């Protein structure tokens, strides 16, 4: 059994005037530290598309400082263009993070050859390890397994975060990792966590860890210690919450709204993120009671 790493793509907290609430962000970092989870900054659930480059750099700096080397810190530096990704990646790499995820370019439709050129250029330009980030539902581009295999040969590309939800593709990525000691697979989303960890995934990067940080950590710890039955039991509750939230709307939005109901300091996100409704608020209140969320 490998040693799966629990990584939480942390939310970004906002004030009522849409400025970033760095004090609240630090409080969320401490929640993850208390649970023992590593942190991914500026991810999809972190409203990264609505922030300026300067905000992203400062946000990462604040998280790194608060974490104080107690856990691993990663940051997503993916942008629509290769040039932007390199510029942002160079700034964030100076902060002492362990590595960067790079979401597939969004808005621009890319061929697989385009993706190889894009990731190779980013990896050539950065002094921190690069992890591919596959999430076609958000970016419209997908990383084919053959492309991942080709990119795995780059000395500075050390793995992939897969949030595609396609089990066949995940299996293919895991097959690459099984043949190479220098390429790791991290699963995003809770639906395939069990499958991925059983097949040797390096860990999971799960948005739900913002809500249930200790549960996520215990799932990974149980797997690491060979207590698979216990892990599956905890994972069942974790996935049940995920399914309940999916029925209420786009998961990043619903998770953020649920966290806001739990703690108003996190804010609700910058528009055009969907605005909550009384009906959604009522349903989220029921979720808090059902799962005894604090």
Secondary structure as a PSIPRED ss2 file (coil, helix, strand):
# PSIPRED VFORMAT (PSIPRED V4.0)

   1 X C   1.000  0.000  0.000
   2 X C   1.000  0.000  0.000
   3 X C   1.000  0.000  0.000
   4 X C   1.000  0.000  0.000
   5 X E   0.000  0.000  1.000
   6 X E   0.000  0.000  1.000
   7 X E   0.000  0.000  1.000
   8 X E   0.000  0.000  1.000
   9 X E   0.000  0.000  1.000
  10 X C   1.000  0.000  0.000
  11 X C   1.000  0.000  0.000
  12 X C   1.000  0.000  0.000
  13 X C   1.000  0.000  0.000
  14 X E   0.000  0.000  1.000
  15 X C   1.000  0.000  0.000
  16 X C   1.000  0.000  0.000
  17 X C   1.000  0.000  0.000
  18 X C   1.000  0.000  0.000
  19 X C   1.000  0.000  0.000
  20 X E   0.000  0.000  1.000
  21 X C   1.000  0.000  0.000
  22 X H   0.000  1.000  0.000
  23 X H   0.000  1.000  0.000
  24 X H   0.000  1.000  0.000
  25 X H   0.000  1.000  0.000
  26 X H   0.000  1.000  0.000
  27 X H   0.000  1.000  0.000
  28 X H   0.000  1.000  0.000
  29 X H   0.000  1.000  0.000
  30 X H   0.000  1.000  0.000
  31 X H   0.000  1.000  0.000
  32 X H   0.000  1.000  0.000
  33 X H   0.000  1.000  0.000
  34 X H   0.000  1.000  0.000
  35 X H   0.000  1.000  0.000
  36 X C   1.000  0.000  0.000
  37 X C   1.000  0.000  0.000
  38 X E   0.000  0.000  1.000
  39 X E   0.000  0.000  1.000
  40 X E   0.000  0.000  1.000
  41 X E   0.000  0.000  1.000
  42 X C   1.000  0.000  0.000
  43 X C   1.000  0.000  0.000
  44 X H   0.000  1.000  0.000
  45 X H   0.000  1.000  0.000
  46 X H   0.000  1.000  0.000
  47 X C   1.000  0.000  0.000
  48 X H   0.000  1.000  0.000
  49 X H   0.000  1.000  0.000
  50 X H   0.000  1.000  0.000
  51 X C   1.000  0.000  0.000
  52 X C   1.000  0.000  0.000
  53 X H   0.000  1.000  0.000
  54 X H   0.000  1.000  0.000
  55 X H   0.000  1.000  0.000
  56 X H   0.000  1.000  0.000
  57 X H   0.000  1.000  0.000
  58 X H   0.000  1.000  0.000
  59 X H   0.000  1.000  0.000
  60 X H   0.000  1.000  0.000
  61 X H   0.000  1.000  0.000
  62 X H   0.000  1.000  0.000
  63 X H   0.000  1.000  0.000
  64 X H   0.000  1.000  0.000
  65 X H   0.000  1.000  0.000
  66 X H   0.000  1.000  0.000
  67 X H   0.000  1.000  0.000
  68 X C   1.000  0.000  0.000
  69 X C   1.000  0.000  0.000
  70 X C   1.000  0.000  0.000
  71 X C   1.000  0.000  0.000
  72 X C   1.000  0.000  0.000
  73 X E   0.000  0.000  1.000
  74 X E   0.000  0.000  1.000
  75 X E   0.000  0.000  1.000
  76 X E   0.000  0.000  1.000
  77 X C   1.000  0.000  0.000
  78 X C   1.000  0.000  0.000
  79 X C   1.000  0.000  0.000
  80 X C   1.000  0.000  0.000
  81 X C   1.000  0.000  0.000
  82 X H   0.000  1.000  0.000
  83 X H   0.000  1.000  0.000
  84 X H   0.000  1.000  0.000
  85 X H   0.000  1.000  0.000
  86 X H   0.000  1.000  0.000
  87 X H   0.000  1.000  0.000
  88 X H   0.000  1.000  0.000
  89 X H   0.000  1.000  0.000
  90 X H   0.000  1.000  0.000
  91 X H   0.000  1.000  0.000
  92 X H   0.000  1.000  0.000
  93 X H   0.000  1.000  0.000
  94 X C   1.000  0.000  0.000
  95 X C   1.000  0.000  0.000
  96 X C   1.000  0.000  0.000
  97 X C   1.000  0.000  0.000
  98 X C   1.000  0.000  0.000
  99 X E   0.000  0.000  1.000
 100 X E   0.000  0.000  1.000
 101 X E   0.000  0.000  1.000
 102 X E   0.000  0.000  1.000
 103 X E   0.000  0.000  1.000
 104 X C   1.000  0.000  0.000
 105 X C   1.000  0.000  0.000
 106 X C   1.000  0.000  0.000
 107 X C   1.000  0.000  0.000
 108 X C   1.000  0.000  0.000
 109 X C   1.000  0.000  0.000
 110 X C   1.000  0.000  0.000
 111 X C   1.000  0.000  0.000
 112 X H   0.000  1.000  0.000
 113 X H   0.000  1.000  0.000
 114 X H   0.000  1.000  0.000
 115 X H   0.000  1.000  0.000
 116 X H   0.000  1.000  0.000
 117 X H   0.000  1.000  0.000
 118 X H   0.000  1.000  0.000
 119 X H   0.000  1.000  0.000
 120 X H   0.000  1.000  0.000
 121 X H   0.000  1.000  0.000
 122 X H   0.000  1.000  0.000
 123 X H   0.000  1.000  0.000
 124 X H   0.000  1.000  0.000
 125 X H   0.000  1.000  0.000
 126 X C   1.000  0.000  0.000
 127 X C   1.000  0.000  0.000
 128 X C   1.000  0.000  0.000
 129 X E   0.000  0.000  1.000
 130 X E   0.000  0.000  1.000
 131 X E   0.000  0.000  1.000
 132 X E   0.000  0.000  1.000
 133 X E   0.000  0.000  1.000
 134 X E   0.000  0.000  1.000
 135 X C   1.000  0.000  0.000
 136 X H   0.000  1.000  0.000
 137 X H   0.000  1.000  0.000
 138 X H   0.000  1.000  0.000
 139 X H   0.000  1.000  0.000
 140 X C   1.000  0.000  0.000
 141 X C   1.000  0.000  0.000
 142 X C   1.000  0.000  0.000
 143 X C   1.000  0.000  0.000
 144 X C   1.000  0.000  0.000
 145 X H   0.000  1.000  0.000
 146 X H   0.000  1.000  0.000
 147 X H   0.000  1.000  0.000
 148 X H   0.000  1.000  0.000
 149 X H   0.000  1.000  0.000
 150 X H   0.000  1.000  0.000
 151 X H   0.000  1.000  0.000
 152 X H   0.000  1.000  0.000
 153 X C   1.000  0.000  0.000
 154 X C   1.000  0.000  0.000
 155 X C   1.000  0.000  0.000
 156 X C   1.000  0.000  0.000
 157 X E   0.000  0.000  1.000
 158 X E   0.000  0.000  1.000
 159 X E   0.000  0.000  1.000
 160 X E   0.000  0.000  1.000
 161 X E   0.000  0.000  1.000
 162 X E   0.000  0.000  1.000
 163 X C   1.000  0.000  0.000
 164 X C   1.000  0.000  0.000
 165 X C   1.000  0.000  0.000
 166 X C   1.000  0.000  0.000
 167 X H   0.000  1.000  0.000
 168 X H   0.000  1.000  0.000
 169 X H   0.000  1.000  0.000
 170 X H   0.000  1.000  0.000
 171 X H   0.000  1.000  0.000
 172 X H   0.000  1.000  0.000
 173 X H   0.000  1.000  0.000
 174 X H   0.000  1.000  0.000
 175 X H   0.000  1.000  0.000
 176 X H   0.000  1.000  0.000
 177 X H   0.000  1.000  0.000
 178 X H   0.000  1.000  0.000
 179 X H   0.000  1.000  0.000
 180 X C   1.000  0.000  0.000
 181 X C   1.000  0.000  0.000
 182 X C   1.000  0.000  0.000
 183 X C   1.000  0.000  0.000
 184 X E   0.000  0.000  1.000
 185 X E   0.000  0.000  1.000
 186 X E   0.000  0.000  1.000
 187 X E   0.000  0.000  1.000
 188 X E   0.000  0.000  1.000
 189 X C   1.000  0.000  0.000
 190 X C   1.000  0.000  0.000
 191 X C   1.000  0.000  0.000
 192 X C   1.000  0.000  0.000
 193 X H   0.000  1.000  0.000
 194 X H   0.000  1.000  0.000
 195 X H   0.000  1.000  0.000
 196 X H   0.000  1.000  0.000
 197 X H   0.000  1.000  0.000
 198 X H   0.000  1.000  0.000
 199 X C   1.000  0.000  0.000
 200 X C   1.000  0.000  0.000
 201 X C   1.000  0.000  0.000
 202 X C   1.000  0.000  0.000
 203 X E   0.000  0.000  1.000
 204 X E   0.000  0.000  1.000
 205 X E   0.000  0.000  1.000
 206 X C   1.000  0.000  0.000
 207 X H   0.000  1.000  0.000
 208 X H   0.000  1.000  0.000
 209 X H   0.000  1.000  0.000
 210 X H   0.000  1.000  0.000
 211 X C   1.000  0.000  0.000
 212 X C   1.000  0.000  0.000
 213 X H   0.000  1.000  0.000
 214 X H   0.000  1.000  0.000
 215 X H   0.000  1.000  0.000
 216 X H   0.000  1.000  0.000
 217 X H   0.000  1.000  0.000
 218 X H   0.000  1.000  0.000
 219 X H   0.000  1.000  0.000
 220 X H   0.000  1.000  0.000
 221 X H   0.000  1.000  0.000
 222 X H   0.000  1.000  0.000
 223 X H   0.000  1.000  0.000
 224 X H   0.000  1.000  0.000
 225 X C   1.000  0.000  0.000
 226 X C   1.000  0.000  0.000
 227 X C   1.000  0.000  0.000
 228 X H   0.000  1.000  0.000
 229 X H   0.000  1.000  0.000
 230 X H   0.000  1.000  0.000
 231 X H   0.000  1.000  0.000
 232 X H   0.000  1.000  0.000
 233 X H   0.000  1.000  0.000
 234 X H   0.000  1.000  0.000
 235 X H   0.000  1.000  0.000
 236 X H   0.000  1.000  0.000
 237 X H   0.000  1.000  0.000
 238 X H   0.000  1.000  0.000
 239 X H   0.000  1.000  0.000
 240 X H   0.000  1.000  0.000
 241 X H   0.000  1.000  0.000
 242 X H   0.000  1.000  0.000
 243 X H   0.000  1.000  0.000
 244 X H   0.000  1.000  0.000
 245 X H   0.000  1.000  0.000
 246 X H   0.000  1.000  0.000
 247 X C   1.000  0.000  0.000
 248 X C   1.000  0.000  0.000
 249 X C   1.000  0.000  0.000
 250 X C   1.000  0.000  0.000
 251 X H   0.000  1.000  0.000
 252 X H   0.000  1.000  0.000
 253 X H   0.000  1.000  0.000
 254 X H   0.000  1.000  0.000
 255 X H   0.000  1.000  0.000
 256 X H   0.000  1.000  0.000
 257 X H   0.000  1.000  0.000
 258 X H   0.000  1.000  0.000
 259 X H   0.000  1.000  0.000
 260 X H   0.000  1.000  0.000
 261 X H   0.000  1.000  0.000
 262 X H   0.000  1.000  0.000
 263 X C   1.000  0.000  0.000
 264 X H   0.000  1.000  0.000
 265 X H   0.000  1.000  0.000
 266 X H   0.000  1.000  0.000
 267 X C   1.000  0.000  0.000
 268 X C   1.000  0.000  0.000
 269 X C   1.000  0.000  0.000
 270 X C   1.000  0.000  0.000
 271 X C   1.000  0.000  0.000
 272 X C   1.000  0.000  0.000
 273 X C   1.000  0.000  0.000
 274 X C   1.000  0.000  0.000
 275 X C   1.000  0.000  0.000
 276 X C   1.000  0.000  0.000
 277 X C   1.000  0.000  0.000
 278 X H   0.000  1.000  0.000
 279 X H   0.000  1.000  0.000
 280 X H   0.000  1.000  0.000
 281 X H   0.000  1.000  0.000
 282 X H   0.000  1.000  0.000
 283 X H   0.000  1.000  0.000
 284 X H   0.000  1.000  0.000
 285 X H   0.000  1.000  0.000
 286 X H   0.000  1.000  0.000
 287 X H   0.000  1.000  0.000
 288 X H   0.000  1.000  0.000
 289 X H   0.000  1.000  0.000
 290 X H   0.000  1.000  0.000
 291 X C   1.000  0.000  0.000
 292 X C   1.000  0.000  0.000
 293 X C   1.000  0.000  0.000
 294 X C   1.000  0.000  0.000
